[in-house]
Each structure stands twice: as structure tokens, then as C-alpha cells.
Amino acid sequence: MKVAKISSPLGQVLMMAALMILMSLGTMTVVVLAGGF
């Protein structure tokens, strides 16, 4: 595991993409739960 990879532009882009996906899934989950109740 190379720590330098995280500070690279590609690493930052992957981190941002992962965060966006997690936020999207979280939002969808809240919407589904709110719609279910």
C-alpha cells in the first residue's frame, strides 16, 4: 500500500467519487425510508 497514491490527483478524484456515491446512496435510502413510512 503506497501512501503517496492518496495524495495524487487520481487518488483525490477517486476519494471524491466514492464520497459522492456514498452520499447518493445515503440520500436514496432516506428517500425510500421516508416514502415507505
TILUMBA-873698 format. One record per residue: residue number from 1; residue in three letters; x negated, y negated, z negated of N, C-alpha, C, O in turn. Coordinates in steps of 0.001 Angstrom, whole numbers, plus 500000, padded with zeros to 6 digits. Each point is the difference from the previous one (the first is absolute). Layout:
BEGIN
<resi = NUM	resn = ALA	n.px = X	n.py = Y	n.pz = Z	ca.px = X	ca.py = Y	ca.pz = Z	c.px = X	c.py = Y	c.pz = Z	o.px = X	o.py = Y	o.pz = Z>
...
This chain:
BEGIN
<resi = 1	resn = MET	n.px = 499146	n.py = 501201	n.pz = 500000	ca.px = 500854	ca.py = 498799	ca.pz = 500000	c.px = 499115	c.py = 498756	c.pz = 500000	o.px = 499207	o.py = 499787	o.pz = 499083>
<resi = 2	resn = LYS	n.px = 500940	n.py = 499407	n.pz = 501944	ca.px = 499177	ca.py = 498793	ca.pz = 500105	c.px = 500798	c.py = 498783	c.pz = 499525	o.px = 501067	o.py = 499694	o.pz = 500534>
<resi = 3	resn = VAL	n.px = 498403	n.py = 499624	n.pz = 498463	ca.px = 500678	ca.py = 498820	ca.pz = 499459	c.px = 499991	c.py = 498853	c.pz = 501008	o.px = 500901	o.py = 499162	o.pz = 500005>
<resi = 4	resn = ALA	n.px = 498065	n.py = 500807	n.pz = 500855	ca.px = 499857	ca.py = 498922	ca.pz = 500979	c.px = 501189	c.py = 499995	c.pz = 500968	o.px = 500368	o.py = 498954	o.pz = 500534>
<resi = 5	resn = LYS	n.px = 500231	n.py = 502227	n.pz = 499688	ca.px = 501134	ca.py = 500087	ca.pz = 500933	c.px = 501153	c.py = 499112	c.pz = 499539	o.px = 500691	o.py = 499398	o.pz = 500822>
<resi = 6	resn = ILE	n.px = 499518	n.py = 500520	n.pz = 497854	ca.px = 501139	ca.py = 499248	ca.pz = 499467	c.px = 499868	c.py = 498504	c.pz = 500314	o.px = 500995	o.py = 499327	o.pz = 500268>
<resi = 7	resn = SER	n.px = 497759	n.py = 500157	n.pz = 499696	ca.px = 499796	ca.py = 498566	ca.pz = 500227	c.px = 499962	c.py = 499660	c.pz = 501485	o.px = 499940	o.py = 498826	o.pz = 500365>
<resi = 8	resn = SER	n.px = 500093	n.py = 502183	n.pz = 500487	ca.px = 499974	ca.py = 499750	ca.pz = 501441	c.px = 501374	c.py = 499523	c.pz = 500480	o.px = 501018	o.py = 500312	o.pz = 499382>
<resi = 9	resn = PRO	n.px = 499010	n.py = 498934	n.pz = 501713	ca.px = 501274	ca.py = 499489	ca.pz = 500558	c.px = 500993	c.py = 501137	c.pz = 500227	o.px = 501183	o.py = 499857	o.pz = 499688>
<resi = 10	resn = LEU	n.px = 498355	n.py = 501262	n.pz = 500848	ca.px = 500898	ca.py = 501125	ca.pz = 500269	c.px = 500610	c.py = 500509	c.pz = 498702	o.px = 501184	o.py = 500332	o.pz = 499958>
<resi = 11	resn = GLY	n.px = 498023	n.py = 499731	n.pz = 498992	ca.px = 500499	ca.py = 500465	ca.pz = 498706	c.px = 501083	c.py = 499071	c.pz = 499478	o.px = 501014	o.py = 500446	o.pz = 499465>
<resi = 12	resn = GLN	n.px = 498755	n.py = 498242	n.pz = 500700	ca.px = 500998	ca.py = 499025	ca.pz = 499522	c.px = 501296	c.py = 500133	c.pz = 500788	o.px = 501088	o.py = 499887	o.pz = 499436>
<resi = 13	resn = VAL	n.px = 498795	n.py = 500355	n.pz = 501876	ca.px = 501195	ca.py = 500149	ca.pz = 500839	c.px = 500779	c.py = 501234	c.pz = 499583	o.px = 501229	o.py = 499975	o.pz = 499929>
<resi = 14	resn = LEU	n.px = 498048	n.py = 501111	n.pz = 499792	ca.px = 500660	ca.py = 501242	ca.pz = 499579	c.px = 500684	c.py = 499794	c.pz = 498650	o.px = 501101	o.py = 500501	o.pz = 499775>
<resi = 15	resn = MET	n.px = 498241	n.py = 498760	n.pz = 499327	ca.px = 500580	ca.py = 499737	ca.pz = 498676	c.px = 501282	c.py = 499181	c.pz = 500160	o.px = 501011	o.py = 500296	o.pz = 499362>
<resi = 16	resn = MET	n.px = 498949	n.py = 498677	n.pz = 501487	ca.px = 501174	ca.py = 499158	ca.pz = 500222	c.px = 501135	c.py = 500819	c.pz = 500611	o.px = 501160	o.py = 499855	o.pz = 499613>
<resi = 17	resn = ALA	n.px = 498495	n.py = 501004	n.pz = 501342	ca.px = 501014	ca.py = 500839	ca.pz = 500643	c.px = 500633	c.py = 500929	c.pz = 498973	o.px = 501216	o.py = 500192	o.pz = 499995>
<resi = 18	resn = ALA	n.px = 497957	n.py = 500384	n.pz = 499135	ca.px = 500510	ca.py = 500919	ca.pz = 498975	c.px = 500930	c.py = 499244	c.pz = 499046	o.px = 501056	o.py = 500509	o.pz = 499623>
<resi = 19	resn = LEU	n.px = 498548	n.py = 498277	n.pz = 499989	ca.px = 500834	ca.py = 499206	ca.pz = 499092	c.px = 501334	c.py = 499661	c.pz = 500660	o.px = 501050	o.py = 500077	o.pz = 499361>
<resi = 20	resn = MET	n.px = 498910	n.py = 499549	n.pz = 501919	ca.px = 501233	ca.py = 499654	ca.pz = 500715	c.px = 500932	c.py = 501207	c.pz = 500087	o.px = 501214	o.py = 499873	o.pz = 499842>
<resi = 21	resn = ILE	n.px = 498200	n.py = 501303	n.pz = 500413	ca.px = 500811	ca.py = 501225	ca.pz = 500093	c.px = 500631	c.py = 500315	c.pz = 498643	o.px = 501176	o.py = 500354	o.pz = 499920>
<resi = 22	resn = LEU	n.px = 498026	n.py = 499513	n.pz = 499011	ca.px = 500524	ca.py = 500285	ca.pz = 498657	c.px = 501126	c.py = 499026	c.pz = 499662	o.px = 501028	o.py = 500397	o.pz = 499451>
<resi = 23	resn = MET	n.px = 498773	n.py = 498329	n.pz = 500879	ca.px = 501036	ca.py = 498996	ca.pz = 499712	c.px = 501260	c.py = 500284	c.pz = 500809	o.px = 501114	o.py = 499838	o.pz = 499501>
<resi = 24	resn = SER	n.px = 498709	n.py = 500586	n.pz = 501747	ca.px = 501154	ca.py = 500298	ca.pz = 500854	c.px = 500774	c.py = 501188	c.pz = 499427	o.px = 501230	o.py = 499980	o.pz = 499944>
<resi = 25	resn = LEU	n.px = 498041	n.py = 501049	n.pz = 499634	ca.px = 500654	ca.py = 501191	ca.pz = 499432	c.px = 500716	c.py = 499620	c.pz = 498704	o.px = 501110	o.py = 500465	o.pz = 499739>
<resi = 26	resn = GLY	n.px = 498247	n.py = 498686	n.pz = 499448	ca.px = 500606	ca.py = 499578	ca.pz = 498740	c.px = 501272	c.py = 499210	c.pz = 500258	o.px = 501006	o.py = 500199	o.pz = 499320>
<resi = 27	resn = THR	n.px = 498953	n.py = 498905	n.pz = 501663	ca.px = 501180	ca.py = 499193	ca.pz = 500334	c.px = 501130	c.py = 500897	c.pz = 500495	o.px = 501153	o.py = 499833	o.pz = 499602>
<resi = 28	resn = MET	n.px = 498510	n.py = 501121	n.pz = 501269	ca.px = 501020	ca.py = 500910	ca.pz = 500533	c.px = 500616	c.py = 500827	c.pz = 498875	o.px = 501210	o.py = 500230	o.pz = 499984>
<resi = 29	resn = THR	n.px = 497958	n.py = 500216	n.pz = 499076	ca.px = 500495	ca.py = 500801	ca.pz = 498874	c.px = 500989	c.py = 499184	c.pz = 499171	o.px = 501053	o.py = 500503	o.pz = 499608>
<resi = 30	resn = VAL	n.px = 498602	n.py = 498230	n.pz = 500125	ca.px = 500887	ca.py = 499123	ca.pz = 499214	c.px = 501319	c.py = 499793	c.pz = 500740	o.px = 501073	o.py = 500041	o.pz = 499398>
<resi = 31	resn = VAL	n.px = 498835	n.py = 499738	n.pz = 501915	ca.px = 501212	ca.py = 499777	ca.pz = 500801	c.px = 500888	c.py = 501243	c.pz = 499981	o.px = 501217	o.py = 499900	o.pz = 499849>
<resi = 32	resn = VAL	n.px = 498163	n.py = 501270	n.pz = 500306	ca.px = 500768	ca.py = 501257	ca.pz = 499999	c.px = 500657	c.py = 500219	c.pz = 498639	o.px = 501168	o.py = 500380	o.pz = 499923>
<resi = 33	resn = LEU	n.px = 498074	n.py = 499379	n.pz = 499000	ca.px = 500553	ca.py = 500187	ca.pz = 498654	c.px = 501130	c.py = 498994	c.pz = 499763	o.px = 501044	o.py = 500355	o.pz = 499454>
<resi = 34	resn = ALA	n.px = 498748	n.py = 498398	n.pz = 500954	ca.px = 501023	ca.py = 498970	ca.pz = 499813	c.px = 501235	c.py = 500354	c.pz = 500823	o.px = 501128	o.py = 499805	o.pz = 499547>
<resi = 35	resn = GLY	n.px = 498659	n.py = 500711	n.pz = 501655	ca.px = 501128	ca.py = 500351	ca.pz = 500858	c.px = 500708	c.py = 501241	c.pz = 499474	o.px = 501212	o.py = 500145	o.pz = 500157>
<resi = 36	resn = GLY	n.px = 498018	n.py = 500760	n.pz = 499209	ca.px = 500584	ca.py = 501233	ca.pz = 499466	c.px = 500916	c.py = 499710	c.pz = 498822	o.px = 501014	o.py = 500668	o.pz = 499801>
<resi = 37	resn = PHE	n.px = 498604	n.py = 498309	n.pz = 499411	ca.px = 500841	ca.py = 499680	ca.pz = 498844	c.px = 500930	c.py = 498847	c.pz = 500330	o.px = 500790	o.py = 499582	o.pz = 499153>
